[in-house]
Amino acid sequence: MPVIDGELEIARKQICAEAKQQGLDFYETIFEIVTYKQLNEIAAKGGFPTRYPHWRFGMDYEQLSKSYEFGLSKIYELVINNDPCYAYLMEGNDFVDQKLVMAHVYGHCDFFKNNKWFGRTNRKMMDEMANHGIRVRRYVDKFGLDVVEDFIDKCLSLENLINPYSVYKKASHVKKRDPGSTEGLTLDHAERDILNFLLDFAPLEEWQHDVLSIVREEAYYFAPQAMTKIMNEGWASYWHAKLMTEKILHDCDIVDFADRHAGAMVMPPSGFNPYKIGIELFREIENRWNKGQFGKDWENCDDLAAKKNWDTKAGRGREKVFEVRRDYNDVNFIDEFLTEEFCHEHKMFVYRFNKRTGQFEVDNRDFKIIKKKFLFQITNMGMPIISVVDGNFNQNGELLLTHLFEGVEMQPDYMKATMENLQVVWKKPVHLATVMDGEGRIFTWDGTEFRHSPFGDIKVTEESESDSDKPEEG
């Protein structure tokens, strides 16, 4: 794939220089020109052209291609967290589009390098993905495509069963894999990194153990992107807007830029746009800290008129947004900076679809309810929190899991499919304690029959996410 040159390279150098002048700090960023088919293929593989083969990537490619051909969607930018960073520009895009994308990409690259939640990611993942691909292809040659692909299917269905916060804590001990031993299978606390538990104790063949370790490693690589989606897109959008409007645009580009930017910022009534929420929150933070709207005096002020006109000329906005970019993920970003005034200004309400009128209508304007629902949706990347409680349940080496129930029941079809795939890996019955239809139940899949029964309280120690809201240094 060719790297950029000519007029586009001149623009890249200017954008890169302006970004650095504004304080952005990023690894070397390599831009490559690709066709829309190549871009869809790379996107289907998570941004890594040399990733291992699997039918799911082919299915994602077909979906992306059809969406593009039917005019339903178009990928404008794709950038990879790596050192150096790799970014792809679509061949044939308008020149103003390419400049916007490059400015947006440099915002992402700064975020990848400096946000603490990316601090433990592999910065040579492009090479590592190629290595994963080589290993999987060797297993395909040795054991056959159907066998290997079927096992990858099982592993990918379990890839969300990790603890994204665990990599920021110092390990207190190192386990040794001994699938024939029951030592360590009865736990003193709930273990959220189920994939690691399976690697330690499931009766896997060596190649299966390696494949599962690949899936787990890639799941942890992608986890920070899911944990910072709003912030990351908001930060990149903040900088593409600032660089383009203040430094890069020519007069003839203004209308085209405004059209592209507005299209990226549109807020659908049935959901939220991370680009829009992210950029507006960063702007809100910058404005507040420039005006001194923080600290005890601000928080203790009950005079609405005084608050509205509050401006101490503190001028700390730029400093604050860089600090937020460094330290926060989406959960504490939204929890700390989303205000009632912001929700009303940007029409962040709970909507419902009215079948009679065929339109979405505001269902709830209560800020506390809106914020609670929003935080719930983004906590744990939107996935249910599942943990291992016992690997020797019923004194028979069976697996007992628990679901941290927070008012929303699990979807039965997904729950059953996950338990079935876990049982294939574990080789013995799998049990899950949760709440369904308002009562506590234990669901069981033994390989042939799916059943459930009531249960009493299971005493386990759940890990608190609040204990992990800031990653450790280093």
Secondary structure, DSSP 8 states (H G I E B T S, - for coil): --B--HHHHHHHHHHHHHHHHTT-----EEEEEE-HHHHHHHHHTTT-TT----HHHHHHHHHHHHHHHTTS-----EEE-SSSEEEEEETT--HHHHHHHHHHHHHHHHHHHH-GGGTTS-TTHHHHHHHHHHHHHHHHHHH-HHHHHHHHHHHHHTTT-S-TTGGGS--S------TT--TT-EEEEEE--HHHHHHHHS---HHHHHHHHHHHHHHHHHHHHHHTHHHHHHHHHHHHHHHIIIII--GGGHHHHHHHHHHHH---TTS--HHHHHHHHHHHHHHHHHTT--HHHHHH---HHHHHT-------HHHHHHHHHHH--HHHHHHHH--HHHHHHTT--EEEEETTTTEEEEEE--HHHHHHHHHHHHGGGG---EEEEEEEETTTTEEEEEE--SS----HHHHHHHHHHHHHHH-S-EEEEEEETTEEEEEEE-SS-EEEEE----------GGGGSS----
